[in-house]
Amino acid sequence: MTGLALSNQAKAQFIFMLLLSTLMFGVIGFVLISLMQFVSMQSFAEETVHKHGIAEMQSSRLGGAATILGGIFVLYALDLTGRQASGHGPLHIDWFAWIPVIGCMMLGLVEDIRNQSLSPAFRLLIKICLFGFVLLQWPELIPNSVGVPILDQLLSIPVLAFILTLIFCVGFLNAVNMADGANGLVSGIAVLSFTIFVNEFDGHGFVAVLISCSVFLIFNVISGRLFLGDAGAYGVGASLLITALVLYAEDMTSLFFLAALLSYPCIDFLVSIVRRLIKGMPVTQPDNDHLHNRIHFQFRKIFKSKNMANSASGLLIAAASSGTVLCGYYANWWPVTSEQWGWVFLSQCLLYFVAYYLTNKTPVQAQTAKA
């Protein structure tokens, strides 16, 4: 069912988003923003208010599905223009490497439509199978060294290297999904990352992901009525992961450049795991004590608009993490193959912990203190 009634504010937002998207991306932007408006008006697959401890507006979990459809449309439009690009597939990689991307998106879509219908163990097993298949088909993606002595010794053993790479793949995917709490956070990181990939490397897929995620970012940040959901978070995460593995395997970027570019979901994921272990909580049990939750709690004191506080939280973190790398990239700090990006990554780690300490209360903690 579709709710056709829109408030005056929602109509004004839609017109503004339509104009902005069309100005930036032409007819493609017009079509994509219209698609997302339509999807946001559907009355099924709704996001639970306060599920992430941030969302305070009723919204749809089908943003990922809309972004995926938008990406397919962009690919088709690029083919119609006759634009040529090198590479074997849309992401400058072989077609079979799309299997984990598509598989993870479908897995997430089931969860978006029927929330909690799949157990965590089943989802974990599916992700292991998907990425295990790609690593077996493309063993060149498994690194034999990363510049860390102890880890390099483990990676020198093929079986251990396969297992460690598989653990990293599944962990990164969960990290991106876990970070999908604030408006513009995951989609912002994706837009910033693929801006570099489009500029540095050729491929229709990079352009398609960049445009579809950019339009979603506009809709998500301004209206707050559409979330990536599990399908979108898994799809974006898998796309970033496969791209990063390929670029590193082909010596096109350094490990530290990729670490700095994708720092926030990785750092926040590791901190969250440690925090839960210290508290005696199951590592698969979600909580609302991430850095984006803490920053949002502080912004709610500043902004009257619930959506503005949400969007400001996500955009700030995306800009401070991946945005810093984008600025350094355009300022020509170092080549993308330089190990010097490790200093940026260390700075991001330090900034994370400083920000986490300074924003030392979440809504749950504040209520506990009052009690």
N, C-alpha and C positions, 0 to 999 in steps of 0.2 A: 504494500500500500504506500501511497505517496501523500505527504502532507503538503497541499498546494498553497496554504495560507502563509504569507510571509509578513513579518512586522515591517514597519517603515525603516527601522534601522537595518534589518536584514536585507531589504531591497537596496538601500543605499550602499551597503557593503558589497553586494553582488555587482552592482553597476561599477563601483570603483575597482573591484578585482577584475572585472571583465575588461575595462579600459586599460588597466595596468598590464594585464597578461597579453592583450592584443597588441599593445604598444611595443612590448618586449619581444613577442614571438609571432606576431601576425595572426594569420588564420588558424595556425596550430594552437596558439595560445587561447584564442576565442573558443575553439572546440573543446579544449581540455578543461578550461574553467567552467564551461557550461556543463560538461560531463560531471565534474565534481560537485557542482551545485545540485544537479539532479540526484546524484548518489546521496548527498547529505540530507536530502528531503525524504529519503526512504525511512519507513518506520520499523524496519527490522535491523538486526545486528547493531543495536545501539550500545555505546560505551557506558559502563556503569559510572555514575558520578562519584568522584573521590576514590576511584579504583587505584589510581597512581598517587593519591595524596595530593594531587595538583588539580586535576580536571574538576571544575565546578560548574560546567555546563553540559547539558545533554548533547551528545554528539554521536556520530556514526563511526563504527570500526572499519568501514569499507573504504577508507582512504587508500589503503594499499591496493585494493582491487582496482580502484579508479586510476591510480598511478600506473599500474601494470598495463591496463587497457590503453592508457595514454601513451605509454612507451611503445606499444605495438603500433599504434596509430602514427607516431612520429617516425618509426622505422619504415612504415609503408609510404609515408609522405616523402621521406628522403629518397626512397627507391624511385618514386614517381618523378622526382626532379632530375634523376640521372646522376646524382652525386656519387662519385666513386671513392672508395676507401679501401685501403690495404687490409690484410688480415684475413683469417679463415672464416670468422663469424662476426656477429654484431659487436662483441666486446673485444675484437682483435684476437680472439682465441677460437680454438676448434669448437664445433657445434656441440660435441658431447659434454663439454664443460658446462653447458647450460643445464644439464640434468639436475645438479644439486640446487641451482637457482630456482628452476621451475618446481622441482619437488618440494623445496622448503616453502615456496610461496603457496602451493596447494595445501601443504600441511597447516600453514598459518591460516589460510582461508577457511578451512574446516573449523578451526578454533574461533575465528571471527563470527562465523554464522551460528555455530553451536558451541558456545563458550563452555570450557571445561569438559568437553565431550571426549577428549583424548587425555590419557594419563601422562604425567611427566616422563615416566619410564618409556612409554611407547614413542613419544615424540623424540626422546633422546636416541632411541634405537634407530628410528627412521633417519635422523640426521647423520648418525654414524654410518649407516649403510650408504647414504647418498654421497658423502664426502669420501668414504672408503673406496667406493667405486671409481671416482675420479682420480684418486691418488694411485690406485692400482693401474688404471689406464694411462696415466700420465705421471710416471715416477719421477720425471725431471722436476716436478713441483716440490718434491721432498728435499729440503736443504741438507747438505752434509756438513755444513758449518755456518755459524752465525757470528763468530768472533768472540764468543764467550767460552773460555777454556773447558770448564766442566761440562757444559752443554754440548760443546763440540765433540768431546769424547763419547757422549751418548749417541750423538747423531752419526758418528762414524760406524755404528752398528746398524745395518739396514732395517732390521725388524723394529728396533727401538726408535729409529728415525721416523718410520711409518707411524708408529703408535703416538709419538710425541706430536707429529704434525697433525694427525687426526684429532687428538685432544685439543690442540690449538684451534683447529677449524671449528669444532663444535663449541668450544668455549667462546670464541669470538662472536659466533652467531648469537649465542645466548647473551653476550655482553651488549650487543646492539639492541636486541629485543628488550633487555633490562633498562637500557638508557632511553627507550621510547616513552618518556613520561611527560616532558614539557613540549609545548608547541614549538616547532622549528628546530628542535635539538638534533634528532637523527636526520631529518631531511636537510637541515642546514649543513651538517657535516658531509652529507652526500653531495650536495650542490658545490660546496667548497672543494671537495676532493675531485669530483669529476670535472670541475673547471680546469684544474691542473692537468688531468688526464687528457681532456680534449685538446688543450693547448700543446701538450708535450707529445702525445701519441695520436695516431689516426684510428678511426673506427666509427661506424655508424652507431654502434651500441653506446659509446661514450656520450655522443650527442643526444641520443634518445633518452638515456637515463638522466642526463643533465637537464634537458627541457622539461620532462615529465615531473622530476623532483622539484624543479624551480617553480612550476605552476602550482604543484601541491603545497610548496612552502608558502606561496602567496596566500592560498586559500586557508591553509591551516593557521597561519599567524594572524591574519586579519579577522577571520570569522570564528575560528576555534570550533567549528561544527563538524570537523572531519579529522579523524585520527588515522595514522598509518595502519594501526592494528597489527596483529601477528603476521598477516600476509605481507604487509608492506615492510615491517621491520626485518622479517626473515629475507624478503626479496632484496632489500637494500643491503643488508648485511652480507648475504651470499655474493652479491655483485661486487661489493667492495673487497671481500675476501678473495674471490677467484682472481680478480684483477691484480690485487696485491701479490698473490702467490706467483702469478705469471710474470709480472714486472720484476720481482726479485729473482726468480729463477733464470730470467734472461739477462740479468745484470743491468737492467734499465733504470733501477732505483736502488738506493741503499736501504738496508733494514731500518736504520735510524730515521730516515726520511719518512718511511711508511709508519713507523712507530709514533713520530711526532704528529703526522697528519691524522692518524686515527687514535690519538692518545686518550680522549675522554672515555669512550666506552670500555677500553681495556683497563685503565686505571681504576675507574669506578667499579668495574666488575670484580677485580682482585680485592679492592678494599671491602666490598660488600661480602665477599666470601669469607675473608678474615674476620670481619665484624660478626657475622653469624656464627662462625666457629667459636669465637670468644664468648658469645652470649649463649652458646649451647643450642642454637637454632639449627634446624635442617638447612643445608645450603640451598635447597630448591625452594624453600619457603620465602615468598616475597616480603619486603618490608618497605617502609616509606621514609627511610633515613639516608637516601642517596644525597649527593651534593645538590642536584637539581631540586630535590624536595626542600632542602634547607634554604637555598637561595630564594625559592618561591615563597617560603614562609616569611622571609624578610621583605620581599617585594609586595606582599599583600598588605604590609603596613604603609606602603608608599602609594600604590595605585588603587583607585576606587574601582576600576574595571577589573573584574575577575579574569577576563581573557587577556588583558594587557599585562597583568602580573605573570600569567602563565607564559605568554609569548616572550616577554622580556627575559624570563629565566632561561628558556631554551636558546634564544638568540645570543645572549651574553656568553653562555658556555661554549656554543658552537664557534663564536667569534674569537674567544680567548684561546681555544684549542686549535682547531683546524684553520681558523681565520688567521692566526699568527703565522702559520706555515705558508698560507697563500700570500700574505704580505711579504714574507721573506723570500718566497719564490719569485715574485714580481720585482722585488728589490735586488735580486741577484746576490743574495747572501752567499749561497754556495750552489753548485750543481746538485741535481736531485740524486746523483750517485755518490755524493760526499758523505763521509761518516761524521762530519761536523754537525749535522742535524741532531746528533745525540745530545748536544748541549741544549738545544731547544726542548727536546724530550725531557731532560732532567729538570729544566726550568718549569715545564708544565707539571711535572710531578710535585715539585716544591709548591707551585701556585695552588694545586689541588688541595694539598694538605693545609696550607695556610687558610684558604677559603673555607675548608671543612671545619677548621678550628674556630674561625671567626663567626661562622654561622652555626653556632653550637646548639641551636634549639630547633626542633621541628614541632609542628602542632601537637603531636602525641606527647613529646617530652614536655612541652609547655603546660599541657593539661595535667600531666603527672605532677609537675612542680607545684601547680596551684592546689592540687588535692592534698 
